[in-house]
Amino acid sequence: MDARNGIGGSLSGLDLRAEIERLRKERNAVILAHYYQKPELQDLADFVGDSLDLSRKAAETDADVIAFCGVRFMAETAKILSPDKIVVLPDMDAGCSLEDSCPPDQFAAFRAQHPDHIALTYINCSTEVKALSDIIVTSSSAEKILAQIPADQKIIFGPDRNLGGYLQRKTGRDMLLWPGVCIVHEAFSETELLKLKAEHPGAPIAAHPECPAYILDHADYVGSTKGILDFSKTMPGDTLIVATEPHIIHQMQKVMPEKNFIGAPGADGNCNCNICPYMALNTMEKLYLALRDLSPRIEIEEGLRVQAKKSLDRMLELASGTVGQGDLGPVPA
């Protein structure tokens, strides 16, 4: 029997929410949930939000334990910022396609081939890649940071070529792009999006910049998950088409139940293929076990942690006010 996965009914009969609440108090734990988590995890979290904002909020608490319902690079970021806290991830297999697309050894070799470039690296990457980078960026801080880098400074941007391409088009800044993509945002279909737009004339489209250009070209607003959530509160009309992982719609419906939020479709005409398979690995059962056993636990060698933190600190020096905001603004005409 595998008690960690609940096989064999070892967790049957447990009131998981009550047990999680009990363990939260006993462990002095703070529970974090990304917007892409299942609604039941979002609803019991102390904080729901974007990855870096969550890590910073957890660091400001007096909690001894951080339970991060998200993916591995997010939990690692929390550990980088809170080295003295225990950080657990409900499922250590909860990775990220962007992180997987940028192996540290290959990124190091690429940097060595371009010694005159600095590396601006999207936060969706491993601790090792953060340590190899000059400045970490988020979707909300990247443009502000780019504006502070001299025009003649050559730049590598990775691992997301879609976010990098969007920034190139918006700012006119030429960058050398690492060829990584998010499998969730790559799944959106332009043809199906236009069909949906025709069914809801006048409905704006809000898209995450990890989407390909052929999706962003139709967007009325481009921003991070937090930016899209804020846009949904001020948008014209009562219907919004959302081109990002559809679990963010849960937060929209909670705040604005009178509005209609529609997930942008994938190639099959629905949004099921756009549910992040990594985020979906986290469950109530696994969160309970993580708090009970304080495992799986995130551990980072101290020298590596310090080196990775330098690139995060550099981002906060240049654009600390953008964390948790997520606003890239409207797509330029």
GIKA-V880033 format. One record per helix or strand. SS is the DSSP state (H for helix, E for strand). FROM is the first residue (numbers start at 1). LEN is the number of residues. If there is no record, write none. Layout:
((SS | FROM | LEN) (SS | FROM | LEN))
This chain:
((H | 3 | 3) (H | 16 | 11) (E | 29 | 6) (H | 39 | 6) (E | 47 | 3) (H | 51 | 9) (E | 65 | 5) (H | 72 | 10) (E | 86 | 4) (H | 97 | 4) (H | 104 | 10) (E | 117 | 6) (H | 127 | 5) (E | 135 | 3) (H | 142 | 5) (E | 154 | 5) (E | 160 | 1) (H | 161 | 11) (E | 176 | 2) (E | 180 | 1) (H | 183 | 4) (E | 188 | 1) (H | 190 | 10) (E | 204 | 4) (H | 213 | 4) (E | 221 | 3) (H | 225 | 10) (E | 239 | 5) (H | 246 | 10) (E | 260 | 4) (E | 266 | 1) (H | 272 | 3) (H | 279 | 3) (H | 284 | 10) (E | 297 | 1) (H | 302 | 21) (E | 327 | 1))
